[in-house]
Amino acid sequence: MASSPDSLIVLTAILLIFVPLAVIAHAIGRRRRWRDPQRLFTWEQKRTLLARARWRCEHKHPLWLRCRATTGLQADHIVPWSRGGATALLNGAALCQRHNARKSNHMPSPLYQWRLRQRRRKYS
């Protein structure tokens, strides 16, 4: 790398111009996603979700039967609220405390969502 005064001035100018632009571009790219202003399901929505699930956890492992838990059920966002999921019945599932904690804010796979829709047809 050349160390002449002219090349140092050019390098300094580049750093002073392009580094702040890169930081601004990065910040703009990280804008927050839209979020439903309603974070939690209402009691009526939760009651509807639980009744639709026949008052049982809706989680089902790919190789085993559906979870048998009927107490401590929670209304969970299928697509997490933190990732732009709406607080609506179409995006809600009844999960036991254990499975809700395990799912956390992970996005369910398309296969998991398809299997959930198929199961709901059987017990709806």
C-alpha positions as CSV (number, residue, x, y, z in Angstrom):
1,M,0.0,0.0,0.0
2,A,1.4,3.4,-0.9
3,S,2.1,5.7,1.9
4,S,2.3,9.0,0.1
5,P,0.4,11.9,1.7
6,D,-2.0,12.0,-1.3
7,S,-3.0,8.4,-0.9
8,L,-3.5,8.8,2.9
9,I,-5.8,11.8,2.3
10,V,-7.8,9.7,-0.2
11,L,-8.0,6.8,2.2
12,T,-9.1,9.0,5.0
13,A,-11.8,10.6,2.8
14,I,-13.1,7.2,1.8
15,L,-13.3,6.1,5.4
16,L,-15.1,9.3,6.5
17,I,-17.6,9.1,3.7
18,F,-18.3,5.4,3.2
19,V,-18.2,4.0,6.7
20,P,-21.0,6.2,8.0
21,L,-23.0,5.4,4.8
22,A,-22.6,1.7,5.5
23,V,-23.7,2.1,9.1
24,I,-26.8,4.1,8.0
25,A,-27.6,1.5,5.3
26,H,-27.3,-1.3,7.8
27,A,-29.6,0.5,10.3
28,I,-32.2,1.1,7.6
29,G,-32.1,-2.6,6.6
30,R,-32.8,-3.6,10.2
31,R,-36.1,-1.7,10.5
32,R,-38.6,-3.4,12.7
33,R,-41.2,-5.6,11.2
34,W,-44.9,-4.8,11.5
35,R,-46.3,-6.1,14.8
36,D,-49.9,-6.6,15.8
37,P,-50.6,-4.0,18.5
38,Q,-52.4,-6.7,20.5
39,R,-49.7,-8.9,22.0
40,L,-51.8,-11.3,24.1
41,F,-54.8,-13.3,23.1
42,T,-58.0,-12.1,24.8
43,W,-59.8,-14.5,27.2
44,E,-62.5,-15.1,24.5
45,Q,-59.8,-15.9,21.9
46,K,-58.1,-18.2,24.3
47,R,-61.3,-20.0,25.1
48,T,-62.1,-20.4,21.4
49,L,-58.6,-21.8,20.7
50,L,-58.8,-24.3,23.6
51,A,-62.3,-25.4,22.6
52,R,-61.2,-25.9,19.0
53,A,-58.3,-28.1,20.3
54,R,-60.8,-30.0,22.5
55,W,-59.1,-28.7,25.6
56,R,-55.9,-30.5,24.9
57,C,-52.3,-29.5,23.8
58,E,-52.1,-29.5,20.0
59,H,-48.4,-30.4,19.8
60,K,-47.6,-33.7,18.1
61,H,-44.2,-35.0,17.6
62,P,-43.6,-36.4,14.1
63,L,-43.2,-40.0,15.3
64,W,-45.6,-40.0,18.3
65,L,-49.1,-39.3,19.3
66,R,-50.5,-35.9,20.2
67,C,-49.6,-34.5,23.6
68,R,-52.1,-35.6,26.3
69,A,-51.8,-32.5,28.5
70,T,-55.1,-31.0,29.4
71,T,-54.0,-28.6,32.2
72,G,-51.9,-25.5,32.1
73,L,-52.8,-24.9,28.4
74,Q,-51.7,-21.6,26.9
75,A,-52.7,-19.7,23.7
76,D,-49.6,-19.6,21.5
77,H,-48.8,-17.7,18.3
78,I,-48.0,-20.2,15.5
79,V,-46.0,-17.5,13.7
80,P,-44.5,-15.8,16.7
81,W,-45.7,-12.3,17.5
82,S,-42.0,-11.2,17.7
83,R,-41.7,-12.2,14.1
84,G,-44.7,-10.4,12.8
85,G,-47.4,-13.0,13.6
86,A,-50.9,-11.6,14.2
87,T,-52.8,-12.2,17.5
88,A,-55.7,-13.9,15.7
89,L,-57.5,-17.2,15.9
90,L,-55.9,-18.3,12.5
91,N,-52.5,-17.8,14.0
92,G,-53.3,-19.4,17.4
93,A,-52.7,-22.8,18.9
94,A,-53.3,-24.4,22.2
95,L,-50.1,-25.7,23.7
96,C,-49.2,-27.0,27.2
97,Q,-46.6,-25.0,29.1
98,R,-43.8,-27.4,28.3
99,H,-44.4,-27.4,24.5
100,N,-45.0,-23.6,24.4
101,A,-41.7,-23.0,26.3
102,R,-39.9,-25.4,23.9
103,K,-41.3,-23.7,20.8
104,S,-40.4,-20.3,22.2
105,N,-40.3,-17.8,19.3
106,H,-39.2,-20.3,16.6
107,M,-40.9,-20.3,13.3
108,P,-42.6,-23.7,12.7
109,S,-41.8,-25.4,9.5
110,P,-44.3,-25.5,6.6
111,L,-44.6,-29.3,7.3
112,Y,-45.5,-28.6,11.0
113,Q,-48.1,-26.1,10.0
114,W,-49.6,-28.4,7.4
115,R,-49.7,-31.3,9.9
116,L,-51.5,-29.0,12.4
117,R,-54.1,-28.1,9.8
118,Q,-54.7,-31.8,9.0
119,R,-55.0,-32.7,12.7
120,R,-57.5,-29.9,13.3
121,R,-59.8,-31.4,10.6
122,K,-59.9,-34.6,12.6
123,Y,-60.9,-33.1,15.9
124,S,-62.9,-30.1,14.8
